[in-house]
Amino acid sequence: MGENAGVTGQEALHPERTFDRKKLLMMSVGTFVGSGLVSLMGVAAARTGYSVWLSYMLAVVVGFASALPYFCMSSVMNFNGGVYTIACTFLGHRMGGAYVLLQVLYALILSIVGTGFGLYIHSVFPAVSAQLSAVLVLVVFWAINCLGTNIMAGIQKYSTYLLIAAMLVFCAIAFKDLNPAALDFSHPEFFLHGSEGLFAAMALLVFSSQSYDNNVYVFGRYTINPRKNVPWGMFSTFLILLILYGLCGIAAVGAVDLQTYAGKPLTDVARAIFSTPAFIAFILIGPILCLTTTVNGCYCAFTISLAKSSEDGWLPRSLSTKNRFGAHWKILTILAAACITPVLLNISIGRLTSATTLLVGLFQVPLLVSFWALPTKFPEEFKRSTLHLTSGVYRASVLVALAARFLIIYYSIRNLTMATTVGALIVAAACFLFSYLRYGTGIPRVENSYFFD
């Protein structure tokens, strides 16, 4: 079956649908593979030891489990406005505004990635400011996204090919002289802090393994035959992440000893196993592309929800204005400003990651609960699921997702101070309060924005 499997005459009615399976997969993988792999894995290794690769694979499984209902739902219906439209459909129009603000909070993710990018540039070129580099990459990919979806997606596709190739070369070199401790479950530093450390590392690394709603499902509006290709894209992404993160985790912690890698970025490992020219080439093609593809894909994904919510009146309708390339340049500019602010404030990557993961969980739980209604809300459409779902199987996926999400929330809280946890709870509550009050003004006029073809 070809990558355009299932293309029909319906696509002529939707000229914006230009993503075939290959392009969707590269968008997804490129957006996922970022700061978790190149900036956070060393931090996680300090928590769990040589078993960091096991933590990462566990994070991939838990992340996909937390997104199972999205995987199932994508075979029934897709949405033009991303997570915001999904929330309006299942939680009700009044609560949609909270998920508008969530997209702005997601800008914290890009600030994390930007900071990681700056650190890597600084490691290769010490004279270059890490902070300046972080700001620069956020501005460059703001400009690329302002040139329209097709240019952005084309850059994403070929950049992702290069970064995967670079990471596989890294693994091949590292495996030549692999430290046996990386695979020795009985080694005293394999489970450095027992099961507690393993799950604490998982909670940190799941940050880069959970966002199937924003990293895949949101692109259904641009995808050819989305009810077949979006579920395929989600599952294929899961398999690639499981293999890639596992291999890179073993290579990173096994290429050197734990003391060299724990708490450090991938730079230190690469410097130890590559010659200077090869090290510079690897950093530029591997880790730096990992981070830039995440920035590129996230800008696009977040803009989709914000543009639709602006059209509906949650935000000023003037923000949905497009430039001559069809890009929502005003929204992209606001996102860029929101991303750059934490970079300028030098906020800790580890703390920001755990706080963002907790915030995402607090928003996902009520949304997942609302998904229970899908088989009764859209009964005829549910029967035509391309995955041939039954209501029992689908609702089991909701329960699995809730269990995974509560696990993530629990360990995210354990990684945070009480003040940061309370702060995250206050932010989440404020977002829902804003939504309730804003809808009561009568200004938002929400239009359904889902489709079944």
N, C-alpha and C positions, 0 to 999 in steps of 0.2 A: 504494500500500500504506500503510495507516494506521500510526500510531505504536505500536499494540498488535498489530502484525502477528504472526500465528501463535498468538494466544491460544487455548488449548484447555481442555477440561474438566479437564485435569490441574491447572490453576491453582487449582481449588477445593480441591485437596488441600494447597495451600501458601499459606495466607492471608497469610504474611509477604511474598509476592511482590507488591509494590505499585508497583515502578518500571517505568513504561513507557519507551519510547525517549527521550522528551523529558526525563523526570526523570533517567534514567541519564546522558544527555548533559550536562545541567546540573550534576549531581553531579561528573562527571568533569572538565569544563572548569573549573568553579569551583575544584576542588581543585588542578588543574595551575597555573592562572594566579595567580601570587602573587609571591614575593620575586624570582624570576628576572627578571620583567618590570619591576618597579618599584624594586627595590633593587640588583640585580646587573648590569643592563645597562650602567650607567655605568662600573662597575668593569671590565667586559669591553671597553668602548670604549677604555679606557686601554691595553689590551693589543693591540688590533687596529686602532684608528682608525675611520674612517667605515664600514668594512666590518663593523661590529658586527652590522648586520641580517643580513648574509650568514652570519656566524658563528651567529646565532640560528636561522636556517632550517636550516643544517647540523646544529645541535644537535638540532632537531626530527626530522630524517631519521635521524640516528644513534641518537637515543633510541628511535624507533619500531623501527628495525632491531634494536636490542638486545632488544626485546620481541616480536619476530616469533613465536617459539614459543608465547608466551602467547596471542597473537591466534589462532593456528592451534588450540591446545589448547581454547580457549573454545568452539569449534564442536563439540568432542567431549564435553567434560565440564566441570563446574563444581564449586566447593568451598564448604563451609560455614565453613571456618576460615581462609580467605585463604592467604597465603604459607606459614604454618606447616603447614597441611594439605597443601599442594602438596609441601613438603619431605618430610614424613612419607611421602607416597605414592611419591615417586620416588627420594629419597635413602635412605629407610628410616627406621623409627621412631626408631632410636638417634640420628640426627642432627637430629631435629625440634627439640630443645631449643635448638640454636644459633639457629634462626630465631625462636624465642620471644624471645631476648635481642635479636635484630635489631630487633624491633618496639619494644623499649624504646629502643634506640639511635636509631631513627627519630624519637624525640622531639626529637633535635637539630634536625630539619627545622623543627619547630614553634617552637623557640626562635629560629631564624633568622628565620622569618616574624614572630614576635612582636616581635623587635628592629626589623625593618623597619617594622612598624606604629608602634612608639613613635617612630621617627625622623620619620615622616610627620606624626604628630600634633604633635610638637614643632615641625616646620617651619611648621605653620599657626598653632599656639598656643604661642609660645615660652615662655610661663610654665608650661606643663605639662611635667612630667618625662617624657622619652622612656622611661626605665626603668619608671616607674610605669604609663605607657600600655601598654607591652608586657605587663606582668604582668596588667593589667586585662583586655586582650582575651583572653588565655589563660584567665582565670577566667570571663569572660562566656560564652565558647563551651564551656567545660567544663559550665557550668550548662545551656546550650541542649541539649547532647548528653545530659545527664541527664534531659531531658524526653522522650526516645524518638526513634526513627528517623524517624517520619513528620513530626514538627515540625522536626527538623533538616533533612530533605530538602526540606521546603516552603520554609524560609528560604533554603536553598542555591539552589533553583530561581530564585526571584525576584531574589535578590542577584546571581546570575550574569547574568541579563538586563540588569540595571542597569549592571554593570561593563563588559560588552561594549559597550553603547551609549555609555558614557562614553569608553571608549578609542577608539571609532570617531570620536566628535566631536573628540577630541584629534588624531587623525590628519588629519581634514578641515581643522582650523584650521592645523595645522603645514604641510600640503601647499600652502597658499595662497602661502607665501613660502619654499618649500623651498630650502635651500642646495644648489646644484648639485653640490657635492663629495660629497654623500651617495650620488650615483649615478654618480660619475665614477671608473671603475676605474683611470684613469691618474693620478689625483691623488696627490701624494706622501704624503699622510696617509690614503689609502684603505686600503692594506695597510700600516699603520704599522710593524709589525715582521715583515713578510713572512708566509709560510705558517706560521711558528712562532707568530706572534701570533694568526693566524686560528684555529689549532687550540687554542691556550691559552685563548682566549675561548670557543671551543666547549665545551671541557672544563668550564668554569665554568658556562655556560648550560645544559648538558645536565642539570644538577641539576633544572631545572624542566621537563624534556622526556622523562623516561625511565621514570617509575614507573607504567606501565600495570598492573602487577600489583597495586599498592596503590590506585591511583586509579580503576580501572575494573573489573578482573577480580574484585576482592574483593567487589564488590556483586552478583555473580551470584546469591547466595543470596536477594537481595531483588528480582530482576529477573524480569519476566514473560517466559516463553519464552526462557531465557537462552542457549541454544545458537545462537539467531539474533540476539538483541538485544545480547548482550555483544560479539561480533565487530563488529557494526554500530557499537556505541558506541565501540570502540577506534579503528576506522578513521575514523569521523567526527570524533573528538577529534583525531586526527593531522592531518586536513585543516584543521580550525579553528585549531589551534595554528600550523600552517605559515603560514597567511594572517595571523592576528592578530599573531603575533610578528614576522613579516616587516614588516608595515605599521607596527607600533608602533616597530620598530627604525629604519626609515627616517625616520619622523616625529621620533623623539627626537633622533637625531644630526643630522638635517637642519634642524630648527627653529632651531638655534643653531650656533655653531662648535664644533669638537671640544674646544677648550680649556675651554669653558664646561661641557661635559657630561662629559668624561672623569673617571672616578672619583667622579662625583656621582650622587645619586638622581634620579628623574624629576621631583622637586619643582622643581629649578632650571629645567628646560626649561618646565614648566607655568607657573611664575611669570613667565617671559619672554614667553610668548605669550598669556596670559589677563589680563583685568582682574582686580582684586582679588576682587570678588564671584564671578566665574566661576572663578577659581583655587581659592577655598575650596570651591565646589560640586564642581569636578572632583576635587579631592583626596579629598573625602568620599565621592563616588559611584564614582570610578575606582580609584586606587591603594589606598585604604583598604579598599574592598570586595574588591579582588583578594586582599589579605592575609587578610581575615576569612573569605572562602570557603575558602581553603586550610586555615586553622586548623579550620574547621567540618568539612570533609570528611575531613581527616586524623585527627582525633579518632575519628570513626566507623570509618574503615578500620583503624586500628591496634588498636582495641578488639576487632574481629571475631576477629583471630588470637589475641590475648591471652586472650579469653574461652574460646575452644575449647581452648587449651593449658592453661588453668587447670582446665577440666573433666577434661582428660586427666591432670592431676597434675604437670605440669612446674612449675607455680606452685601455691601453696596453693589448694585447691579452693574455699575460702570466698570467694576473689576473684571467682568467677563469679556471685555473688549479684546478682540484679536488683532494682531498685526497682519501685514500682507502675506506672511508665511503661514497664517492660521494658528499662531501660537498666542496663548493668553499671557502676554508679556507683563501686564501689571501684577498678576498673581505670582508669576515667576520671580518678579522683583521683590515682592513681599517675602516669599519663601527664602530667597537669597539673603535678605537682611536678617531674617529670623535665624538662619543657619550661621551667619557670620558672628552674631552677637556672643554666643557662648565661647567661640574661638578667641575673641578679643578679651573675654573675661578669664581665659585660662582655666576653665573648669575641668576637673579630673575626668579622664575617659572612663575609668572603672566605675566611679560613682554615677556618672551621667548615664552609662549603659544600664546599670541596675535600676536606676530611677525610671528610665524610659521603658524598660521591660515591665516594671510594676504598673506604670500608667497604662500601657497597652493592655495588660491583663484586666485591669479594673474596667476598661471599656468593653473588652471582649466578652466577659462573663454574661452581662445582661443581653448582649447581642446573640450569643450562642443559645441562651435559654429561649429567646424569641424564635429561633430557627425551628423549634419543635413543631411549629404550626404549618410548615411548608406543605406537607401532604394534604392537609385539609384546606389550606388557603388557596392552593392552586391544584386541585385534585386531577383534572384532566391533563394538565401539563406535566404533572408529576408522573403520570402513567407513561408518558412518552420519553422518560429519561433515557439518554443514550447509554447509561450504565445499567439499565433495567432494574432500578431500585425497587425494593419493597419498603413500605412505611416502617416495618420493624428494623430492617437493616439501617435505614437512614437515621432513625431515632437512636439506635445504638451508637451511631457515629457521633451524635450530639453528646451523649453521655460520656463517651471516650474523650471527646474534646474538652468537656468541662473538667474531667478528672485531670487531664494533662495541664489545663490552664491553671487549676488550683495548685498543682504541684509547682508550676513555674512561679506563681505568685508567692507561695510559701517560702521558697528558697530565695526569691528576689528580696523579700522583706528581711530575711536573715543576713543578706549581704549589705543591708543599709542601716544607717543610724536611725534611731527612733524619730529624730527631728525630720530627716529626709522622708521617711515613711509617712509621717503625719502630713508633711507638706504635699506629697503626692496625692493623698486622700483628699486634702482640701482642694487641690487643683481639679481633680476629677469631679468632686461635688459642685464646684463652681461652674464647670462646663455644663453639667446637666441643669443647674439652676438657670444659667444664661439661656439655655435652649427653651426651658419652660416659659420663662418670662418674655423672651423675644417672640416666641410663637403667639403669645397672648396679645401682642400689639397688633396682630393682624397684617403685619408687613410681609412676612414670608408667605408665599403662595406656592406650595410644593406640588410639583407635577410628577406623576409616576414616570419612571425612566428605566423600565426593565423590558426585556424582549425575550422571545422564545424561539426565534428562527435561527 
